């Protein structure tokens, strides 16, 4: 099945949503359609170490819906809002076992920049995974966008952003996130790919509570089936590395 600039391919074991033959946007294992198969989506769930029971989660850039499906199933007390600007991607959701909308889950057809620019209900977590075939969507690369994201978060809220693409594009997004969140950001490398994840904390009192995070790891691993001990180690390593990296505060940024 094809849309304007995407296609779905099925090899009998996995179903993939492609930007092109070389660029896979999303993947679903046919035998386990709710599993998170990409490392970066698994690690994005590390926010649960700090906010184990969020009331509201907003997901940007669903692809085949893996994050939406996982959060819908695993976070049983959360409301999940998914924002996608490409109608074809929303239609493809039927091929990726996307659940029907209900009181706990809704899908919004909107441009993410416009969505966050408007007044809306506050949320606990924003999972930003909007990409084109070259990396993080270039339209996100401005300070107003990230300021609007932060304004939508509750005081103890967390932004988790997948930062991907050429080095210059990654650096620009990293600097904007760091400036917007006043350097309360931990960057985590994703093994075997060039992606980096940014965990940005809205409130200094929640940046970060390592004692609670480490003591939650066992419970979260049993509940959600992911390696939260590894996630905690990666976050701590990223936190320690902050003091050895140059300031992320931007001056002029070209994306």
Buried (B, 14 or more C-beta within 10 A) or exposed (E): EEBEEBBBEEEEEBBBBBBEEEEBBBBBBEEEBBBBBBBBBBBBBBBBBBBBEBBBBBBBBBBBBBBBBBBBEBBEEBBBBBBBBBEBBBEBBEBBBBBEEEEBBEBBEBBBBEBBBEEBEEBBBBBBBBBBBEBBBBBBBBBEBBBBBBBBBBEBBBBBBBBBBEEEBBBBBBBBBBBBBBBBBBBBBBEEEEBBBBBBBBBEEBBBBEEEBBEBBEEBBEBBBBBBBBBBEBBBEBBEEBEEEEEBEBEEBEB
